[in-house]
Amino acid sequence: MIAPTRPDGAPPVRFWSGWRIFALVAVISGLALFVGANVHLISVAFASKPDCVLQPQTEGAASYRPAKSSC
């Protein structure tokens, strides 16, 4: 099969040139990073226990203590 030529006799332009491949890889990498960060955020949100607060073992007037421990 003969490659089509342009009317001015110049060689045909490749669709998947270097800059298009680079742009495609950059967009896919950016989307993968975005999705990965959101998946990590959601997994950390479900794995954490914000209602569980550790109490210090020492008694004192200056230490902040929760009203009740839920751990």
PDB file of N, CA, C, O and CB in Angstrom:
ATOM      1  N   MET A   1       0.844  -1.168   0.000  1.00  0.00           N
ATOM      2  CA  MET A   1       0.000   0.000   0.000  1.00  0.00           C
ATOM      3  C   MET A   1       0.891   1.233   0.000  1.00  0.00           C
ATOM      4  O   MET A   1       1.879   1.295   0.731  1.00  0.00           O
ATOM      5  CB  MET A   1      -0.961  -0.003   1.213  1.00  0.00           C
ATOM      6  N   ILE A   2       0.545   2.187  -0.801  1.00  0.00           N
ATOM      7  CA  ILE A   2       1.319   3.416  -0.932  1.00  0.00           C
ATOM      8  C   ILE A   2       0.748   4.460   0.026  1.00  0.00           C
ATOM      9  O   ILE A   2      -0.465   4.660   0.095  1.00  0.00           O
ATOM     10  CB  ILE A   2       1.302   3.938  -2.404  1.00  0.00           C
ATOM     11  N   ALA A   3       1.651   5.127   0.770  1.00  0.00           N
ATOM     12  CA  ALA A   3       1.218   6.158   1.708  1.00  0.00           C
ATOM     13  C   ALA A   3       0.716   7.370   0.934  1.00  0.00           C
ATOM     14  O   ALA A   3       1.330   7.762  -0.058  1.00  0.00           O
ATOM     15  CB  ALA A   3       2.370   6.559   2.665  1.00  0.00           C
ATOM     16  N   PRO A   4      -0.386   7.968   1.368  1.00  0.00           N
ATOM     17  CA  PRO A   4      -0.899   9.145   0.664  1.00  0.00           C
ATOM     18  C   PRO A   4       0.054  10.328   0.830  1.00  0.00           C
ATOM     19  O   PRO A   4       0.670  10.508   1.881  1.00  0.00           O
ATOM     20  CB  PRO A   4      -2.306   9.515   1.183  1.00  0.00           C
ATOM     21  N   THR A   5       0.158  11.115  -0.212  1.00  0.00           N
ATOM     22  CA  THR A   5       1.002  12.311  -0.155  1.00  0.00           C
ATOM     23  C   THR A   5       0.123  13.546  -0.167  1.00  0.00           C
ATOM     24  O   THR A   5      -1.031  13.509  -0.595  1.00  0.00           O
ATOM     25  CB  THR A   5       2.006  12.346  -1.338  1.00  0.00           C
ATOM     26  N   ARG A   6       0.680  14.617   0.303  1.00  0.00           N
ATOM     27  CA  ARG A   6      -0.043  15.882   0.307  1.00  0.00           C
ATOM     28  C   ARG A   6       0.057  16.519  -1.080  1.00  0.00           C
ATOM     29  O   ARG A   6       0.946  16.176  -1.860  1.00  0.00           O
ATOM     30  CB  ARG A   6       0.516  16.842   1.401  1.00  0.00           C
ATOM     31  N   PRO A   7      -0.858  17.448  -1.387  1.00  0.00           N
ATOM     32  CA  PRO A   7      -0.861  18.053  -2.726  1.00  0.00           C
ATOM     33  C   PRO A   7       0.435  18.788  -3.066  1.00  0.00           C
ATOM     34  O   PRO A   7       0.802  18.880  -4.238  1.00  0.00           O
ATOM     35  CB  PRO A   7      -2.017  19.010  -2.845  1.00  0.00           C
ATOM     36  N   ASP A   8       1.132  19.313  -2.055  1.00  0.00           N
ATOM     37  CA  ASP A   8       2.356  20.056  -2.354  1.00  0.00           C
ATOM     38  C   ASP A   8       3.567  19.136  -2.498  1.00  0.00           C
ATOM     39  O   ASP A   8       4.683  19.617  -2.700  1.00  0.00           O
ATOM     40  CB  ASP A   8       2.618  21.083  -1.266  1.00  0.00           C
ATOM     41  N   GLY A   9       3.365  17.823  -2.398  1.00  0.00           N
ATOM     42  CA  GLY A   9       4.450  16.875  -2.584  1.00  0.00           C
ATOM     43  C   GLY A   9       5.234  16.571  -1.321  1.00  0.00           C
ATOM     44  O   GLY A   9       6.160  15.761  -1.349  1.00  0.00           O
ATOM     45  N   ALA A  10       4.877  17.207  -0.215  1.00  0.00           N
ATOM     46  CA  ALA A  10       5.578  16.958   1.049  1.00  0.00           C
ATOM     47  C   ALA A  10       5.177  15.583   1.590  1.00  0.00           C
ATOM     48  O   ALA A  10       4.118  15.064   1.239  1.00  0.00           O
ATOM     49  CB  ALA A  10       5.259  18.075   2.094  1.00  0.00           C
ATOM     50  N   PRO A  11       6.004  15.003   2.426  1.00  0.00           N
ATOM     51  CA  PRO A  11       5.644  13.694   2.990  1.00  0.00           C
ATOM     52  C   PRO A  11       4.416  13.818   3.895  1.00  0.00           C
ATOM     53  O   PRO A  11       4.147  14.892   4.433  1.00  0.00           O
ATOM     54  CB  PRO A  11       6.835  13.098   3.784  1.00  0.00           C
ATOM     55  N   PRO A  12       3.686  12.739   4.060  1.00  0.00           N
ATOM     56  CA  PRO A  12       2.482  12.793   4.897  1.00  0.00           C
ATOM     57  C   PRO A  12       2.834  13.087   6.354  1.00  0.00           C
ATOM     58  O   PRO A  12       3.905  12.725   6.840  1.00  0.00           O
ATOM     59  CB  PRO A  12       1.705  11.470   4.802  1.00  0.00           C
ATOM     60  N   VAL A  13       1.910  13.748   7.030  1.00  0.00           N
ATOM     61  CA  VAL A  13       2.107  14.107   8.430  1.00  0.00           C
ATOM     62  C   VAL A  13       1.625  12.938   9.286  1.00  0.00           C
ATOM     63  O   VAL A  13       0.510  12.446   9.112  1.00  0.00           O
ATOM     64  CB  VAL A  13       1.346  15.433   8.795  1.00  0.00           C
ATOM     65  N   ARG A  14       2.472  12.504  10.206  1.00  0.00           N
ATOM     66  CA  ARG A  14       2.086  11.419  11.109  1.00  0.00           C
ATOM     67  C   ARG A  14       1.142  11.973  12.167  1.00  0.00           C
ATOM     68  O   ARG A  14       1.373  13.049  12.718  1.00  0.00           O
ATOM     69  CB  ARG A  14       3.336  10.762  11.772  1.00  0.00           C
ATOM     70  N   PHE A  15       0.072  11.226  12.445  1.00  0.00           N
ATOM     71  CA  PHE A  15      -0.874  11.680  13.469  1.00  0.00           C
ATOM     72  C   PHE A  15      -0.268  11.555  14.858  1.00  0.00           C
ATOM     73  O   PHE A  15      -0.396  12.475  15.667  1.00  0.00           O
ATOM     74  CB  PHE A  15      -2.181  10.879  13.391  1.00  0.00           C
ATOM     75  N   TRP A  16       0.387  10.440  15.154  1.00  0.00           N
ATOM     76  CA  TRP A  16       0.974  10.216  16.475  1.00  0.00           C
ATOM     77  C   TRP A  16       2.407  10.711  16.495  1.00  0.00           C
ATOM     78  O   TRP A  16       3.350   9.925  16.584  1.00  0.00           O
ATOM     79  CB  TRP A  16       0.917   8.724  16.859  1.00  0.00           C
ATOM     80  N   SER A  17       2.556  12.011  16.412  1.00  0.00           N
ATOM     81  CA  SER A  17       3.885  12.608  16.491  1.00  0.00           C
ATOM     82  C   SER A  17       4.340  12.642  17.946  1.00  0.00           C
ATOM     83  O   SER A  17       3.574  12.308  18.850  1.00  0.00           O
ATOM     84  CB  SER A  17       3.889  14.036  15.882  1.00  0.00           C
ATOM     85  N   GLY A  18       5.578  13.042  18.165  1.00  0.00           N
ATOM     86  CA  GLY A  18       6.158  13.030  19.505  1.00  0.00           C
ATOM     87  C   GLY A  18       5.409  13.893  20.495  1.00  0.00           C
ATOM     88  O   GLY A  18       5.196  13.479  21.635  1.00  0.00           O
ATOM     89  N   TRP A  19       5.005  15.084  20.086  1.00  0.00           N
ATOM     90  CA  TRP A  19       4.335  15.982  21.034  1.00  0.00           C
ATOM     91  C   TRP A  19       2.938  15.498  21.371  1.00  0.00           C
ATOM     92  O   TRP A  19       2.468  15.736  22.483  1.00  0.00           O
ATOM     93  CB  TRP A  19       4.266  17.394  20.471  1.00  0.00           C
ATOM     94  N   ARG A  20       2.258  14.827  20.452  1.00  0.00           N
ATOM     95  CA  ARG A  20       0.929  14.296  20.769  1.00  0.00           C
ATOM     96  C   ARG A  20       1.026  13.120  21.736  1.00  0.00           C
ATOM     97  O   ARG A  20       0.198  12.977  22.637  1.00  0.00           O
ATOM     98  CB  ARG A  20       0.204  13.864  19.486  1.00  0.00           C
ATOM     99  N   ILE A  21       2.029  12.289  21.546  1.00  0.00           N
ATOM    100  CA  ILE A  21       2.230  11.176  22.478  1.00  0.00           C
ATOM    101  C   ILE A  21       2.565  11.719  23.859  1.00  0.00           C
ATOM    102  O   ILE A  21       2.042  11.230  24.860  1.00  0.00           O
ATOM    103  CB  ILE A  21       3.352  10.230  21.981  1.00  0.00           C
ATOM    104  N   PHE A  22       3.437  12.730  23.924  1.00  0.00           N
ATOM    105  CA  PHE A  22       3.791  13.338  25.206  1.00  0.00           C
ATOM    106  C   PHE A  22       2.558  13.938  25.878  1.00  0.00           C
ATOM    107  O   PHE A  22       2.364  13.761  27.080  1.00  0.00           O
ATOM    108  CB  PHE A  22       4.870  14.420  25.011  1.00  0.00           C
ATOM    109  N   ALA A  23       1.729  14.640  25.120  1.00  0.00           N
ATOM    110  CA  ALA A  23       0.525  15.248  25.688  1.00  0.00           C
ATOM    111  C   ALA A  23      -0.437  14.179  26.197  1.00  0.00           C
ATOM    112  O   ALA A  23      -1.030  14.340  27.264  1.00  0.00           O
ATOM    113  CB  ALA A  23      -0.173  16.133  24.644  1.00  0.00           C
ATOM    114  N   LEU A  24      -0.597  13.103  25.453  1.00  0.00           N
ATOM    115  CA  LEU A  24      -1.485  12.021  25.871  1.00  0.00           C
ATOM    116  C   LEU A  24      -0.974  11.362  27.151  1.00  0.00           C
ATOM    117  O   LEU A  24      -1.755  11.099  28.066  1.00  0.00           O
ATOM    118  CB  LEU A  24      -1.620  10.976  24.752  1.00  0.00           C
ATOM    119  N   VAL A  25       0.318  11.094  27.223  1.00  0.00           N
ATOM    120  CA  VAL A  25       0.902  10.488  28.428  1.00  0.00           C
ATOM    121  C   VAL A  25       0.783  11.442  29.615  1.00  0.00           C
ATOM    122  O   VAL A  25       0.517  10.999  30.732  1.00  0.00           O
ATOM    123  CB  VAL A  25       2.389  10.115  28.187  1.00  0.00           C
ATOM    124  N   ALA A  26       0.974  12.740  29.394  1.00  0.00           N
ATOM    125  CA  ALA A  26       0.861  13.717  30.480  1.00  0.00           C
ATOM    126  C   ALA A  26      -0.569  13.790  31.011  1.00  0.00           C
ATOM    127  O   ALA A  26      -0.772  13.862  32.223  1.00  0.00           O
ATOM    128  CB  ALA A  26       1.315  15.103  30.002  1.00  0.00           C
ATOM    129  N   VAL A  27      -1.551  13.773  30.129  1.00  0.00           N
ATOM    130  CA  VAL A  27      -2.955  13.823  30.556  1.00  0.00           C
ATOM    131  C   VAL A  27      -3.335  12.554  31.311  1.00  0.00           C
ATOM    132  O   VAL A  27      -3.995  12.626  32.347  1.00  0.00           O
ATOM    133  CB  VAL A  27      -3.885  14.014  29.342  1.00  0.00           C
ATOM    134  N   ILE A  28      -2.929  11.401  30.807  1.00  0.00           N
ATOM    135  CA  ILE A  28      -3.243  10.138  31.480  1.00  0.00           C
ATOM    136  C   ILE A  28      -2.560  10.076  32.841  1.00  0.00           C
ATOM    137  O   ILE A  28      -3.158   9.608  33.810  1.00  0.00           O
ATOM    138  CB  ILE A  28      -2.813   8.936  30.611  1.00  0.00           C
ATOM    139  N   SER A  29      -1.315  10.542  32.927  1.00  0.00           N
ATOM    140  CA  SER A  29      -0.602  10.553  34.212  1.00  0.00           C
ATOM    141  C   SER A  29      -1.274  11.494  35.206  1.00  0.00           C
ATOM    142  O   SER A  29      -1.409  11.159  36.382  1.00  0.00           O
ATOM    143  CB  SER A  29       0.864  10.966  34.010  1.00  0.00           C
ATOM    144  N   GLY A  30      -1.692  12.659  34.747  1.00  0.00           N
ATOM    145  CA  GLY A  30      -2.379  13.601  35.623  1.00  0.00           C
ATOM    146  C   GLY A  30      -3.697  13.052  36.136  1.00  0.00           C
ATOM    147  O   GLY A  30      -4.023  13.216  37.311  1.00  0.00           O
ATOM    148  N   LEU A  31      -4.457  12.404  35.269  1.00  0.00           N
ATOM    149  CA  LEU A  31      -5.721  11.802  35.698  1.00  0.00           C
ATOM    150  C   LEU A  31      -5.487  10.660  36.680  1.00  0.00           C
ATOM    151  O   LEU A  31      -6.228  10.513  37.652  1.00  0.00           O
ATOM    152  CB  LEU A  31      -6.507  11.297  34.486  1.00  0.00           C
ATOM    153  N   ALA A  32      -4.459   9.851  36.429  1.00  0.00           N
ATOM    154  CA  ALA A  32      -4.149   8.752  37.347  1.00  0.00           C
ATOM    155  C   ALA A  32      -3.734   9.288  38.711  1.00  0.00           C
ATOM    156  O   ALA A  32      -4.116   8.730  39.739  1.00  0.00           O
ATOM    157  CB  ALA A  32      -3.037   7.864  36.767  1.00  0.00           C
ATOM    158  N   LEU A  33      -2.957  10.362  38.727  1.00  0.00           N
ATOM    159  CA  LEU A  33      -2.551  10.974  39.995  1.00  0.00           C
ATOM    160  C   LEU A  33      -3.764  11.534  40.740  1.00  0.00           C
ATOM    161  O   LEU A  33      -3.873  11.372  41.955  1.00  0.00           O
ATOM    162  CB  LEU A  33      -1.516  12.091  39.747  1.00  0.00           C
ATOM    163  N   PHE A  34      -4.662  12.181  40.028  1.00  0.00           N
ATOM    164  CA  PHE A  34      -5.872  12.747  40.627  1.00  0.00           C
ATOM    165  C   PHE A  34      -6.759  11.657  41.217  1.00  0.00           C
ATOM    166  O   PHE A  34      -7.225  11.778  42.350  1.00  0.00           O
ATOM    167  CB  PHE A  34      -6.655  13.551  39.589  1.00  0.00           C
ATOM    168  N   VAL A  35      -6.990  10.601  40.458  1.00  0.00           N
ATOM    169  CA  VAL A  35      -7.835   9.502  40.934  1.00  0.00           C
ATOM    170  C   VAL A  35      -7.166   8.798  42.112  1.00  0.00           C
ATOM    171  O   VAL A  35      -7.832   8.457  43.089  1.00  0.00           O
ATOM    172  CB  VAL A  35      -8.117   8.495  39.793  1.00  0.00           C
ATOM    173  N   GLY A  36      -5.856   8.579  42.025  1.00  0.00           N
ATOM    174  CA  GLY A  36      -5.143   7.926  43.122  1.00  0.00           C
ATOM    175  C   GLY A  36      -5.183   8.731  44.404  1.00  0.00           C
ATOM    176  O   GLY A  36      -5.340   8.165  45.486  1.00  0.00           O
ATOM    177  N   ALA A  37      -5.042  10.044  44.300  1.00  0.00           N
ATOM    178  CA  ALA A  37      -5.100  10.896  45.493  1.00  0.00           C
ATOM    179  C   ALA A  37      -6.486  10.861  46.119  1.00  0.00           C
ATOM    180  O   ALA A  37      -6.608  10.834  47.343  1.00  0.00           O
ATOM    181  CB  ALA A  37      -4.720  12.341  45.142  1.00  0.00           C
ATOM    182  N   ASN A  38      -7.519  10.861  45.306  1.00  0.00           N
ATOM    183  CA  ASN A  38      -8.879  10.808  45.846  1.00  0.00           C
ATOM    184  C   ASN A  38      -9.189   9.452  46.473  1.00  0.00           C
ATOM    185  O   ASN A  38      -9.869   9.386  47.497  1.00  0.00           O
ATOM    186  CB  ASN A  38      -9.891  11.112  44.749  1.00  0.00           C
ATOM    187  N   VAL A  39      -8.698   8.374  45.871  1.00  0.00           N
ATOM    188  CA  VAL A  39      -8.894   7.048  46.458  1.00  0.00           C
ATOM    189  C   VAL A  39      -8.190   6.972  47.807  1.00  0.00           C
ATOM    190  O   VAL A  39      -8.737   6.420  48.762  1.00  0.00           O
ATOM    191  CB  VAL A  39      -8.370   5.941  45.510  1.00  0.00           C
ATOM    192  N   HIS A  40      -6.987   7.520  47.891  1.00  0.00           N
ATOM    193  CA  HIS A  40      -6.253   7.529  49.159  1.00  0.00           C
ATOM    194  C   HIS A  40      -7.000   8.364  50.202  1.00  0.00           C
ATOM    195  O   HIS A  40      -7.103   7.956  51.359  1.00  0.00           O
ATOM    196  CB  HIS A  40      -4.822   8.082  48.955  1.00  0.00           C
ATOM    197  N   LEU A  41      -7.514   9.510  49.810  1.00  0.00           N
ATOM    198  CA  LEU A  41      -8.262  10.363  50.735  1.00  0.00           C
ATOM    199  C   LEU A  41      -9.489   9.644  51.287  1.00  0.00           C
ATOM    200  O   LEU A  41      -9.763   9.712  52.485  1.00  0.00           O
ATOM    201  CB  LEU A  41      -8.685  11.657  50.038  1.00  0.00           C
ATOM    202  N   ILE A  42     -10.215   8.967  50.434  1.00  0.00           N
ATOM    203  CA  ILE A  42     -11.413   8.250  50.867  1.00  0.00           C
ATOM    204  C   ILE A  42     -11.046   7.069  51.756  1.00  0.00           C
ATOM    205  O   ILE A  42     -11.723   6.817  52.753  1.00  0.00           O
ATOM    206  CB  ILE A  42     -12.218   7.769  49.655  1.00  0.00           C
ATOM    207  N   SER A  43      -9.985   6.340  51.411  1.00  0.00           N
ATOM    208  CA  SER A  43      -9.600   5.189  52.234  1.00  0.00           C
ATOM    209  C   SER A  43      -9.119   5.623  53.611  1.00  0.00           C
ATOM    210  O   SER A  43      -9.409   4.948  54.599  1.00  0.00           O
ATOM    211  CB  SER A  43      -8.510   4.378  51.538  1.00  0.00           C
ATOM    212  N   VAL A  44      -8.394   6.728  53.702  1.00  0.00           N
ATOM    213  CA  VAL A  44      -7.948   7.233  54.999  1.00  0.00           C
ATOM    214  C   VAL A  44      -9.139   7.731  55.807  1.00  0.00           C
ATOM    215  O   VAL A  44      -9.175   7.556  57.025  1.00  0.00           O
ATOM    216  CB  VAL A  44      -6.912   8.361  54.820  1.00  0.00           C
ATOM    217  N   ALA A  45     -10.107   8.345  55.147  1.00  0.00           N
ATOM    218  CA  ALA A  45     -11.288   8.835  55.857  1.00  0.00           C
ATOM    219  C   ALA A  45     -12.089   7.689  56.464  1.00  0.00           C
ATOM    220  O   ALA A  45     -12.606   7.823  57.573  1.00  0.00           O
ATOM    221  CB  ALA A  45     -12.174   9.646  54.915  1.00  0.00           C
ATOM    222  N   PHE A  46     -12.199   6.570  55.762  1.00  0.00           N
ATOM    223  CA  PHE A  46     -12.935   5.435  56.307  1.00  0.00           C
ATOM    224  C   PHE A  46     -12.122   4.652  57.330  1.00  0.00           C
ATOM    225  O   PHE A  46     -12.698   4.043  58.231  1.00  0.00           O
ATOM    226  CB  PHE A  46     -13.364   4.516  55.191  1.00  0.00           C
ATOM    227  N   ALA A  47     -10.798   4.655  57.212  1.00  0.00           N
ATOM    228  CA  ALA A  47      -9.957   3.884  58.134  1.00  0.00           C
ATOM    229  C   ALA A  47      -9.721   4.607  59.450  1.00  0.00           C
ATOM    230  O   ALA A  47      -9.447   3.959  60.460  1.00  0.00           O
ATOM    231  CB  ALA A  47      -8.627   3.574  57.486  1.00  0.00           C
ATOM    232  N   SER A  48      -9.818   5.921  59.466  1.00  0.00           N
ATOM    233  CA  SER A  48      -9.543   6.657  60.700  1.00  0.00           C
ATOM    234  C   SER A  48     -10.726   6.554  61.652  1.00  0.00           C
ATOM    235  O   SER A  48     -11.858   6.291  61.247  1.00  0.00           O
ATOM    236  CB  SER A  48      -9.230   8.133  60.396  1.00  0.00           C
ATOM    237  N   LYS A  49     -10.430   6.769  62.923  1.00  0.00           N
ATOM    238  CA  LYS A  49     -11.474   6.744  63.949  1.00  0.00           C
ATOM    239  C   LYS A  49     -11.442   8.088  64.669  1.00  0.00           C
ATOM    240  O   LYS A  49     -10.816   8.202  65.723  1.00  0.00           O
ATOM    241  CB  LYS A  49     -11.270   5.546  64.961  1.00  0.00           C
ATOM    242  N   PRO A  50     -12.098   9.098  64.127  1.00  0.00           N
ATOM    243  CA  PRO A  50     -12.018  10.416  64.747  1.00  0.00           C
ATOM    244  C   PRO A  50     -12.702  10.487  66.108  1.00  0.00           C
ATOM    245  O   PRO A  50     -12.402  11.383  66.897  1.00  0.00           O
ATOM    246  CB  PRO A  50     -12.623  11.436  63.834  1.00  0.00           C
ATOM    247  N   ASP A  51     -13.610   9.565  66.398  1.00  0.00           N
ATOM    248  CA  ASP A  51     -14.280   9.617  67.694  1.00  0.00           C
ATOM    249  C   ASP A  51     -13.476   8.917  68.785  1.00  0.00           C
ATOM    250  O   ASP A  51     -13.874   8.955  69.949  1.00  0.00           O
ATOM    251  CB  ASP A  51     -15.657   8.993  67.592  1.00  0.00           C
ATOM    252  N   CYS A  52     -12.367   8.284  68.448  1.00  0.00           N
ATOM    253  CA  CYS A  52     -11.517   7.598  69.416  1.00  0.00           C
ATOM    254  C   CYS A  52     -10.367   8.523  69.797  1.00  0.00           C
ATOM    255  O   CYS A  52      -9.497   8.802  68.972  1.00  0.00           O
ATOM    256  CB  CYS A  52     -10.982   6.247  68.843  1.00  0.00           C
ATOM    257  N   VAL A  53     -10.358   8.998  71.037  1.00  0.00           N
ATOM    258  CA  VAL A  53      -9.345   9.937  71.505  1.00  0.00           C
ATOM    259  C   VAL A  53      -8.560   9.277  72.619  1.00  0.00           C
ATOM    260  O   VAL A  53      -9.144   8.750  73.566  1.00  0.00           O
ATOM    261  CB  VAL A  53      -9.984  11.271  71.988  1.00  0.00           C
ATOM    262  N   LEU A  54      -7.235   9.300  72.513  1.00  0.00           N
ATOM    263  CA  LEU A  54      -6.401   8.733  73.567  1.00  0.00           C
ATOM    264  C   LEU A  54      -6.325   9.702  74.736  1.00  0.00           C
ATOM    265  O   LEU A  54      -6.203  10.913  74.547  1.00  0.00           O
ATOM    266  CB  LEU A  54      -4.988   8.408  73.038  1.00  0.00           C
ATOM    267  N   GLN A  55      -6.399   9.163  75.936  1.00  0.00           N
ATOM    268  CA  GLN A  55      -6.320   9.989  77.136  1.00  0.00           C
ATOM    269  C   GLN A  55      -4.915   9.896  77.712  1.00  0.00           C
ATOM    270  O   GLN A  55      -4.330   8.814  77.742  1.00  0.00           O
ATOM    271  CB  GLN A  55      -7.377   9.552  78.186  1.00  0.00           C
ATOM    272  N   PRO A  56      -4.369  11.011  78.168  1.00  0.00           N
ATOM    273  CA  PRO A  56      -3.073  10.937  78.844  1.00  0.00           C
ATOM    274  C   PRO A  56      -3.223  10.211  80.174  1.00  0.00           C
ATOM    275  O   PRO A  56      -4.262  10.298  80.827  1.00  0.00           O
ATOM    276  CB  PRO A  56      -2.485  12.351  79.065  1.00  0.00           C
ATOM    277  N   GLN A  57      -2.180   9.496  80.565  1.00  0.00           N
ATOM    278  CA  GLN A  57      -2.242   8.697  81.787  1.00  0.00           C
ATOM    279  C   GLN A  57      -2.098   9.543  83.048  1.00  0.00           C
ATOM    280  O   GLN A  57      -2.544   9.133  84.120  1.00  0.00           O
ATOM    281  CB  GLN A  57      -1.167   7.637  81.763  1.00  0.00           C
ATOM    282  N   THR A  58      -1.482  10.714  82.934  1.00  0.00           N
ATOM    283  CA  THR A  58      -1.246  11.530  84.127  1.00  0.00           C
ATOM    284  C   THR A  58      -2.443  12.410  84.417  1.00  0.00           C
ATOM    285  O   THR A  58      -3.072  12.946  83.504  1.00  0.00           O
ATOM    286  CB  THR A  58       0.010  12.391  83.958  1.00  0.00           C
ATOM    287  N   GLU A  59      -2.744  12.551  85.661  1.00  0.00           N
ATOM    288  CA  GLU A  59      -3.822  13.436  86.100  1.00  0.00           C
ATOM    289  C   GLU A  59      -3.232  14.819  86.336  1.00  0.00           C
ATOM    290  O   GLU A  59      -2.083  14.939  86.761  1.00  0.00           O
ATOM    291  CB  GLU A  59      -4.521  12.892  87.395  1.00  0.00           C
ATOM    292  N   GLY A  60      -3.989  15.838  86.071  1.00  0.00           N
ATOM    293  CA  GLY A  60      -3.510  17.177  86.338  1.00  0.00           C
ATOM    294  C   GLY A  60      -4.514  18.203  85.886  1.00  0.00           C
ATOM    295  O   GLY A  60      -5.406  17.910  85.090  1.00  0.00           O
ATOM    296  N   ALA A  61      -4.367  19.395  86.390  1.00  0.00           N
ATOM    297  CA  ALA A  61      -5.300  20.460  86.052  1.00  0.00           C
ATOM    298  C   ALA A  61      -5.015  21.034  84.674  1.00  0.00           C
ATOM    299  O   ALA A  61      -5.919  21.568  84.032  1.00  0.00           O
ATOM    300  CB  ALA A  61      -5.241  21.560  87.095  1.00  0.00           C
ATOM    301  N   ALA A  62      -3.774  20.934  84.205  1.00  0.00           N
ATOM    302  CA  ALA A  62      -3.401  21.568  82.948  1.00  0.00           C
ATOM    303  C   ALA A  62      -3.637  20.669  81.740  1.00  0.00           C
ATOM    304  O   ALA A  62      -3.580  21.144  80.606  1.00  0.00           O
ATOM    305  CB  ALA A  62      -1.957  21.979  82.995  1.00  0.00           C
ATOM    306  N   SER A  63      -3.897  19.400  81.952  1.00  0.00           N
ATOM    307  CA  SER A  63      -4.058  18.500  80.804  1.00  0.00           C
ATOM    308  C   SER A  63      -5.497  18.547  80.300  1.00  0.00           C
ATOM    309  O   SER A  63      -6.445  18.598  81.085  1.00  0.00           O
ATOM    310  CB  SER A  63      -3.666  17.048  81.182  1.00  0.00           C
ATOM    311  N   TYR A  64      -5.638  18.528  79.009  1.00  0.00           N
ATOM    312  CA  TYR A  64      -6.965  18.513  78.393  1.00  0.00           C
ATOM    313  C   TYR A  64      -7.416  17.066  78.277  1.00  0.00           C
ATOM    314  O   TYR A  64      -6.661  16.214  77.809  1.00  0.00           O
ATOM    315  CB  TYR A  64      -6.957  19.214  76.990  1.00  0.00           C
ATOM    316  N   ARG A  65      -8.617  16.791  78.692  1.00  0.00           N
ATOM    317  CA  ARG A  65      -9.121  15.437  78.665  1.00  0.00           C
ATOM    318  C   ARG A  65     -10.494  15.429  77.992  1.00  0.00           C
ATOM    319  O   ARG A  65     -11.267  16.375  78.147  1.00  0.00           O
ATOM    320  CB  ARG A  65      -9.196  14.847  80.094  1.00  0.00           C
ATOM    321  N   PRO A  66     -10.798  14.370  77.250  1.00  0.00           N
ATOM    322  CA  PRO A  66     -12.136  14.267  76.675  1.00  0.00           C
ATOM    323  C   PRO A  66     -13.161  13.955  77.759  1.00  0.00           C
ATOM    324  O   PRO A  66     -12.814  13.460  78.831  1.00  0.00           O
ATOM    325  CB  PRO A  66     -12.172  13.189  75.580  1.00  0.00           C
ATOM    326  N   ALA A  67     -14.394  14.241  77.475  1.00  0.00           N
ATOM    327  CA  ALA A  67     -15.450  13.984  78.452  1.00  0.00           C
ATOM    328  C   ALA A  67     -15.560  12.496  78.750  1.00  0.00           C
ATOM    329  O   ALA A  67     -15.738  12.104  79.903  1.00  0.00           O
ATOM    330  CB  ALA A  67     -16.794  14.522  77.947  1.00  0.00           C
ATOM    331  N   LYS A  68     -15.455  11.654  77.703  1.00  0.00           N
ATOM    332  CA  LYS A  68     -15.445  10.209  77.911  1.00  0.00           C
ATOM    333  C   LYS A  68     -14.609   9.569  76.812  1.00  0.00           C
ATOM    334  O   LYS A  68     -14.515  10.089  75.700  1.00  0.00           O
ATOM    335  CB  LYS A  68     -16.895   9.626  77.923  1.00  0.00           C
ATOM    336  N   SER A  69     -14.019   8.463  77.134  1.00  0.00           N
ATOM    337  CA  SER A  69     -13.193   7.747  76.169  1.00  0.00           C
ATOM    338  C   SER A  69     -14.070   6.784  75.387  1.00  0.00           C
ATOM    339  O   SER A  69     -14.896   6.086  75.974  1.00  0.00           O
ATOM    340  CB  SER A  69     -12.035   6.992  76.872  1.00  0.00           C
ATOM    341  N   SER A  70     -13.904   6.737  74.086  1.00  0.00           N
ATOM    342  CA  SER A  70     -14.701   5.818  73.276  1.00  0.00           C
ATOM    343  C   SER A  70     -13.854   4.681  72.725  1.00  0.00           C
ATOM    344  O   SER A  70     -14.334   3.905  71.899  1.00  0.00           O
ATOM    345  CB  SER A  70     -15.369   6.567  72.133  1.00  0.00           C
ATOM    346  N   CYS A  71     -12.616   4.565  73.159  1.00  0.00           N
ATOM    347  CA  CYS A  71     -11.741   3.485  72.678  1.00  0.00           C
ATOM    348  C   CYS A  71     -11.906   2.238  73.520  1.00  0.00           C
ATOM    349  O   CYS A  71     -11.250   1.228  73.263  1.00  0.00           O
ATOM    350  CB  CYS A  71     -10.274   3.930  72.690  1.00  0.00           C
TER     351      CYS A  71
END
